[in-house]
Amino acid sequence: MSKKMDLLPPLKTIIPVSTLILLIGLAAVSCTTEGGSSLDKAMSAIDAEELAANTKILGSDDFEGRFPGTEGEEKTVRFLEEAFKKIGAQPGNGDSYFQEVPMVEITASPETVLKVSGPGKERVFSYGEEFVALTLRNQAKVTSDSQMVFVGYGIVAPEYNWDDYAGLDVGGKTVVMLVNDPGFATENPDLFKGRAMTYYGRWTYKYEEAARQGASGVMLIHETEPASYGWAVVRNGNSGPTLSLETADGNASRCAIESWISLETASTIFQMAGMDLAALKEAAQKPGFQAVPLNLRASVALENTIRKITSRNVAALIPGGKRADEYIIYTAHWDHFGRDPSLEGDQIYNGALDNATGTSGLIELAQAFLALEHPTERSILFLAVTAEEQGLLGSAYYADNPIYPLTKTVASINMDSLNIFGRMKDVRLVGYGQSELDEYIKAAAREQDRVVLPNPTPEKGSFFRSDHFPFAKQGVPALYASSGVDHRERGAEWGRTQKEEYARKNYHKPSDEFDPDWDLTGAVEDINLLFKVGYRLAMETAFPQWNEGSEFKAKRDADMSRIK
């Protein structure tokens, strides 16, 4: 029996009919007329040297950190346009390789301070080290001077019977809240999703909910473990120019001030209020928590420089055959943080790993699909998106304004920071258990003698932090896999240490630069893996489904039912 027949379980195994149909379909796709040798030939177009060369170019100082709306963007999108043209991929948006993404760039003055005051007391906190603040409102001057209220985790989640705003009117006030969600803090598997972060734990949700509640300002209390990154990441990501999608109301519906405060700053503020932060944090982890007024005022005034820009997603298409009006989308973000003139020494955030590698991987994937002897039955769209680092803006814009109907979009497959440490025995799947796409990648991994494992750190909320997520929010089944840590020669401990060390030293820092000593053989293996998944999807008639219990299933089911 061939390995491909291993896709079918023993007959004595009891499985749902839908899963059986899926597995039979996968086995059938493995036996399509595009023989194994032809697929191998196509995958041979995925080349480590070319991947390295393109990564080196995109991550070079000449591209100035690839910040949207700069000369760095212009060089990046033109480079990608030429690369897709050269290999023969067609324009993905009519006769253009670009989808325009209208944005507003707001740069707040770094002279901003946070003033917290109460009866007989006042404290001023400095921008950058003690707090960071921004606004998405398209206004030259934005102020908030309001009473502070501690609202626990700032979550309204009916399905978990949780409402931190119950019976509370925070209109015109500043809400102060914890990061992540109560499940992480308690590690109680019956509370939210236990240690695994839910979308309610994401800072993006907390800002949105505070705005829905009518708050004037919102403060997130930073802690490294529940946030999953240090203060430097918060500071760098919220300082300098900030981008948002252009809206009809100029984002007037958002809170005036959106901010983070360091844990030390938070401790000082709660001491000023005569309260124990640790005790309130413990109380906030329990159902029925009631918000606590701090009897303090927070005052922030932002002087903003506003610039409207038009950034671009880059879209390249390989048309399909029998079902050319159905699409598989591969995504990777081309942007990074640009240049910071306030830094001493190296001022350029090159973003070589994050995400020049994934962007270069799109080119390699396109070459592989173009190298097939016969075109796939479904079309393949390669989408290099803008402004991921600013809040998944490019992918969110596409998901809200799709070039091709989302009901005709079979799946989204994302690449963000490829493997630079060599071949691994394992694959880590972010969002493991969400959809039937798990079975596709497991089947492809078996052919590489690899095992697919859940993301070991679901508390970091990685499923909500990259460009597959806006597609998932719109109901499109989404796959986001990263290379594992179990190195084929040096073992799991070595691989884990390498990834952790690189992240600690270089994540979202100017030191994320191309290194000619990177071992990209593992990246090539991962690209091959995702090629196999996309190929199988592109040769099927079925649409993969979200699993029961997934928060994205209802949206997809409703959308697909309307076209039947």
Secondary structure, 3 states (H helix, E strand, C coil): CCHHHHHCCCCCCCCCHHHHHHHHHHHHHHCCCCCHHHHHHHHCCCCHHHHHHHHHHHCCHHHCCCCCCCHHHHHHHHHHHHHHHHHCCEECECCECEEEEEEEEEEECCCCEEEEEECCEEEEEEECCCEEEECCCCCCEEEEEEEEEECCCCCEEHHHCEECCCCCCCCCCEEEEECCCHHHHHCCCCCCCCCCCCHHHCHHHHHHHHHHCCCCEEEEECCHHHHCCCHHHHHHHHCCEEEEECCCCCCCCCCCEEEEECHHHHHHHHHHCCCCHHHHHHHHCCCCCCCEEEEEEEEEEEEEEEEEEEEEEEEEEECCCCEEEEEEEEEEECCCCEECCCCCCCCEECCHHHHHHHHHHHHHHHHHHHCCCCCCCEEEEEEEECCCCCCCHHHHHHHHCCCCCHHHEEEEEECCCCCCECCECEEEEECCCCECHHHHHHHHHHHCCCEEEECCCHHHCHHHCCCCHHHHHCCCCEEEEEECCCECCCHHHHHHHHHHHHHHHHCCCCCCCCCCCCECHHHHHHHHHHHHHHHHHHHCCCCCCECCCCCCHHHHHHHHHCCC
